[in-house]
Amino acid sequence: MGIRLGHKTPPEPLYERVGGMAFFTDLVEAFYVGVQARPVLRAMYPEDLAESKDHLALFLAQYFGGPATYNEVRGHPRLKMRHSPYVIDVEARDLWLSAMLEALDMVDPAPEIRGELAAYLDMAAHQLRNA
Ligand code: HEM
Protein backbone atom coordinates (compact mmCIF):
# COMPACT_ATOMS: atom_id res chain seq x y z
CA MET A 1 0.00 0.00 0.00
CA GLY A 2 1.53 3.38 -0.97
CA ILE A 3 1.35 6.59 1.05
CA ARG A 4 -2.07 8.20 0.65
CA LEU A 5 -1.80 11.93 0.11
CA GLY A 6 -5.51 12.57 -0.19
CA HIS A 7 -8.30 11.49 2.11
CA LYS A 8 -10.36 9.60 -0.36
CA THR A 9 -9.49 6.21 -1.78
CA PRO A 10 -10.26 6.28 -5.51
CA PRO A 11 -13.08 3.89 -6.41
CA GLU A 12 -11.91 0.48 -7.53
CA PRO A 13 -12.39 -0.04 -11.26
CA LEU A 14 -15.52 -1.99 -12.15
CA TYR A 15 -13.24 -4.70 -13.56
CA GLU A 16 -11.93 -5.34 -10.03
CA ARG A 17 -15.32 -5.05 -8.37
CA VAL A 18 -16.78 -7.81 -10.55
CA GLY A 19 -13.82 -10.06 -9.80
CA GLY A 20 -11.93 -9.77 -13.09
CA MET A 21 -12.05 -11.31 -16.55
CA ALA A 22 -14.43 -14.22 -15.86
CA PHE A 23 -17.32 -11.80 -15.40
CA PHE A 24 -16.81 -10.38 -18.90
CA THR A 25 -16.42 -13.75 -20.58
CA ASP A 26 -19.65 -14.90 -18.87
CA LEU A 27 -21.47 -11.72 -19.92
CA VAL A 28 -20.33 -12.06 -23.52
CA GLU A 29 -21.18 -15.76 -23.62
CA ALA A 30 -24.71 -14.91 -22.45
CA PHE A 31 -24.90 -12.04 -24.96
CA TYR A 32 -24.15 -14.36 -27.88
CA VAL A 33 -26.87 -16.77 -26.74
CA GLY A 34 -29.18 -13.79 -27.31
CA VAL A 35 -27.54 -13.02 -30.66
CA GLN A 36 -28.18 -16.59 -31.82
CA ALA A 37 -31.85 -16.15 -30.91
CA ARG A 38 -32.18 -12.95 -32.99
CA PRO A 39 -31.86 -13.80 -36.70
CA VAL A 40 -31.46 -10.18 -37.88
CA LEU A 41 -28.54 -9.78 -35.49
CA ARG A 42 -27.06 -13.24 -36.03
CA ALA A 43 -26.86 -12.63 -39.79
CA MET A 44 -24.47 -9.71 -39.19
CA TYR A 45 -21.86 -11.81 -37.40
CA PRO A 46 -19.42 -14.36 -38.83
CA GLU A 47 -20.35 -18.02 -38.73
CA ASP A 48 -17.68 -18.76 -36.15
CA LEU A 49 -18.29 -16.51 -33.16
CA ALA A 50 -15.11 -17.37 -31.25
CA GLU A 51 -13.19 -14.23 -32.23
CA SER A 52 -16.21 -11.98 -31.89
CA LYS A 53 -16.65 -13.22 -28.32
CA ASP A 54 -12.99 -12.76 -27.56
CA HIS A 55 -12.80 -9.23 -28.89
CA LEU A 56 -15.97 -8.02 -27.18
CA ALA A 57 -14.97 -9.50 -23.81
CA LEU A 58 -11.47 -8.00 -24.05
CA PHE A 59 -12.85 -4.64 -25.11
CA LEU A 60 -15.35 -4.44 -22.25
CA ALA A 61 -12.78 -5.62 -19.69
CA GLN A 62 -10.36 -2.95 -20.88
CA TYR A 63 -13.00 -0.23 -20.95
CA PHE A 64 -13.95 -0.97 -17.34
CA GLY A 65 -10.41 -0.78 -16.01
CA GLY A 66 -8.96 -4.20 -16.74
CA PRO A 67 -5.78 -5.03 -18.66
CA ALA A 68 -5.20 -3.34 -22.04
CA THR A 69 -5.18 -6.64 -23.90
CA TYR A 70 -7.79 -5.45 -26.40
CA ASN A 71 -5.52 -2.63 -27.56
CA GLU A 72 -2.54 -4.98 -27.76
CA VAL A 73 -4.44 -7.48 -29.89
CA ARG A 74 -6.66 -5.18 -31.98
CA GLY A 75 -5.20 -1.68 -31.72
CA HIS A 76 -7.24 1.41 -30.85
CA PRO A 77 -10.93 0.45 -30.55
CA ARG A 78 -12.33 2.97 -33.14
CA LEU A 79 -15.73 1.40 -32.67
CA LYS A 80 -17.53 3.76 -35.06
CA MET A 81 -15.11 2.84 -37.82
CA ARG A 82 -15.17 -0.88 -37.03
CA HIS A 83 -18.99 -0.91 -37.20
CA SER A 84 -19.23 1.07 -40.43
CA PRO A 85 -19.41 -2.09 -42.64
CA TYR A 86 -22.67 -3.04 -40.88
CA VAL A 87 -26.05 -1.42 -41.29
CA ILE A 88 -27.01 -0.56 -37.74
CA ASP A 89 -30.49 0.88 -37.84
CA VAL A 90 -32.83 1.38 -34.90
CA GLU A 91 -33.99 -2.23 -35.15
CA ALA A 92 -30.46 -3.68 -35.10
CA ARG A 93 -29.43 -1.37 -32.29
CA ASP A 94 -32.43 -2.31 -30.17
CA LEU A 95 -31.88 -6.01 -30.82
CA TRP A 96 -28.24 -5.66 -29.77
CA LEU A 97 -29.18 -3.75 -26.66
CA SER A 98 -31.95 -6.16 -25.65
CA ALA A 99 -29.56 -9.11 -26.07
CA MET A 100 -27.05 -7.31 -23.86
CA LEU A 101 -29.60 -6.40 -21.18
CA GLU A 102 -30.81 -10.01 -21.14
CA ALA A 103 -27.20 -11.11 -20.73
CA LEU A 104 -26.87 -8.74 -17.77
CA ASP A 105 -29.95 -10.35 -16.22
CA MET A 106 -28.32 -13.74 -16.67
CA VAL A 107 -25.01 -12.86 -15.02
CA ASP A 108 -26.91 -10.80 -12.43
CA PRO A 109 -24.28 -8.42 -10.98
CA ALA A 110 -24.98 -6.19 -7.94
CA PRO A 111 -27.49 -3.43 -8.78
CA GLU A 112 -25.00 -0.54 -8.86
CA ILE A 113 -22.70 -2.52 -11.13
CA ARG A 114 -25.60 -3.42 -13.41
CA GLY A 115 -26.51 0.26 -13.49
CA GLU A 116 -23.02 1.35 -14.55
CA LEU A 117 -22.80 -1.31 -17.25
CA ALA A 118 -26.29 -0.71 -18.59
CA ALA A 119 -25.75 3.07 -18.76
CA TYR A 120 -22.55 2.67 -20.77
CA LEU A 121 -23.91 -0.03 -23.09
CA ASP A 122 -27.06 1.99 -23.78
CA MET A 123 -25.03 5.11 -24.57
CA ALA A 124 -22.54 3.22 -26.75
CA ALA A 125 -25.27 1.40 -28.69
CA HIS A 126 -27.02 4.71 -29.39
CA GLN A 127 -23.74 6.19 -30.66
CA LEU A 128 -23.13 3.27 -33.01
CA ARG A 129 -26.40 3.51 -34.92
CA ASN A 130 -25.35 4.46 -38.43
CA ALA A 131 -28.50 3.98 -40.53
C1 HEM B 1 -25.66 -1.06 -31.77
C2 HEM B 1 -25.71 -2.34 -32.16
C3 HEM B 1 -24.47 -3.13 -32.51
C4 HEM B 1 -24.38 -4.03 -33.52
C5 HEM B 1 -25.49 -4.42 -34.47
C6 HEM B 1 -23.02 -4.54 -33.53
C7 HEM B 1 -22.52 -5.47 -34.43
C8 HEM B 1 -21.21 -5.84 -34.54
C9 HEM B 1 -20.69 -6.67 -35.59
C10 HEM B 1 -21.50 -7.28 -36.71
C11 HEM B 1 -19.35 -6.81 -35.36
C12 HEM B 1 -18.35 -7.58 -36.23
C13 HEM B 1 -18.18 -8.97 -35.83
C14 HEM B 1 -17.21 -9.09 -34.74
O1 HEM B 1 -16.00 -8.90 -34.98
O2 HEM B 1 -17.62 -9.35 -33.61
C15 HEM B 1 -19.04 -6.07 -34.15
C16 HEM B 1 -17.80 -5.98 -33.58
C17 HEM B 1 -17.57 -5.39 -32.37
N1 HEM B 1 -18.46 -4.69 -31.61
FE1 HEM B 1 -20.36 -4.33 -32.06
N2 HEM B 1 -22.32 -3.97 -32.50
C18 HEM B 1 -23.17 -3.11 -31.85
C19 HEM B 1 -22.85 -2.35 -30.76
C20 HEM B 1 -21.69 -2.44 -30.05
C21 HEM B 1 -21.41 -1.76 -28.82
C22 HEM B 1 -22.40 -0.83 -28.10
C23 HEM B 1 -20.14 -2.08 -28.45
C24 HEM B 1 -19.35 -1.67 -27.24
C25 HEM B 1 -19.88 -1.31 -26.11
C26 HEM B 1 -19.62 -2.97 -29.45
C27 HEM B 1 -18.37 -3.53 -29.45
C28 HEM B 1 -17.82 -4.27 -30.46
C29 HEM B 1 -16.45 -4.74 -30.49
C30 HEM B 1 -15.40 -4.48 -29.42
C31 HEM B 1 -16.28 -5.43 -31.68
C32 HEM B 1 -15.01 -6.12 -32.18
C33 HEM B 1 -14.15 -5.08 -32.87
C34 HEM B 1 -12.86 -5.68 -33.35
O3 HEM B 1 -11.88 -5.70 -32.59
O4 HEM B 1 -12.83 -6.13 -34.49
N3 HEM B 1 -20.58 -3.17 -30.42
N4 HEM B 1 -20.19 -5.49 -33.69
Residues whose N, C-alpha, C, O or C-beta is under 5 A from the ligand:
A	BS01	HEM	M44 Y45 S52 H55 L56 F59 R74 R82 Y86 I88 A92 R93 W96 L121 A124 A125 L128
